[in-house]
Amino acid sequence: MALFVEGAGGSTSAGGFNRAAGAVGGGNSCGFGAVVAQLAKSRGTTRPQWERADRRERFMGDKSLKRGGELSRPSTISIASAGTVQVDATVVSHPKTVLARLGAVPLRRLSQNFLLSPHWAEKLVASVCDGAPVDEVWEVGPGLGALTEGLLARATVPVRAFELDRKLGEHLAKTFPTLTLERGDVLEADLEGFAIGKRIALLSNLPYHLSSPLLVRTLKLYASVDRMVLTFQKEFAQRIIAKVGEDDYGSLAVLMNAAYSVESLGIIPPGAFFPVPEIDSQVLRFTPRSPVEGATQRFLQLETLVRASFAHRRKKLTSNLREKFPHVSWPAELEALGIIADARAETVPVEAFQKLAEKAHA
């Protein structure tokens, strides 16, 4: 079994691999055990040295990578037997070099920014692998495979990837023959069909133009999703984790926090990507709240009510809801929940919206 992050650049952190192995080891569908502890020793490098390099890359990026150069690093870890690690040093191309070889360029319309940082590649793969056993791991927008090989190396279940870019799809098919590759727009794919009878873990350095529509689409897969680890533009992520009364609190925060327990895993700086984006990115882990029968239908009903509630933020909540659901006496329903009659949507907590949705669709 090989563990390798293609196109991630920089020195792979032994400390990072140890942390990842500890996170995923033992009994889940992505674990491979903590046998990589000898990595630093094999390079004759101490753990603090590895970790200092890891921190430099995490916050500053690697200048040679930004220039599009190549960097020698240990990229293949062969698990020969328990307690034995064989490390082969290779030269890994920068995404710019790989794209040139493919006759491709980053496409702005597809929000293509390729992950460079091995620190974050390791953390993202470990985070989606840390949890209960699943039947499949899905990756949306794998690009050049910065996360894909780590998933294939660690997963004991099939890995299914969704890639729209034709040239990148061809590259992925050649590079990862064991990958189940779905080519085309993920929003048009038969996700519900792929998920029938399965528990799914989803990972993505999410193409930013897909952020909102894909999140809403996951509500239709709610009964199948075990966990999701997704990277967004920081501003978008803040809209998801916003609390009631905050400026960013809106329909997205209500929907996602009604369906999922959402945890921030950290901020990724622009230098961790190529091309370098103008803003930070943020990683969120989504864990479905206790699933109950009919949850998907209730979330879709909640979506209808919440979007109506925030349709005109300066209007009173009752005015917005009366336009969409005229059959309900909204002042009375708000009063029953202890909400003042002239309240606006941004002052109403998630739990109250869920109860209002039940009334709207009774």
Secondary structure, DSSP 8 states (H G I E B T S, - for coil): -----TT--S---HHHHHHHHHHH-SSSTT---SGGGGHHHHHT--HHHHHHHHHHHHHH--HHHHTT-EEEEEEEEEEEETTEEEEEEEEEE-HHHHHHHHT----GGGT--EE--HHHHHHHHHHHHSSS--SEEEEE--TTTTTHHHHHHH-SS-EEEEE--HHHHHHHHHH-TTSEEEES-GGGS-HHHHHTT--EEEEEE--GGGHHHHHHHHGGGTTTEEEEEEEEEHHHHHHHH--TTSTT-SHHHHHHHHHEEEEEEEEE-GGGEES--SS-EEEEEEEE----TTHHHHHHHHHHHHHHHTSSTTS-HHHHHHHH-TTS-HHHHHHHTT--TT--GGGS-HHHHHHHHHHHT-
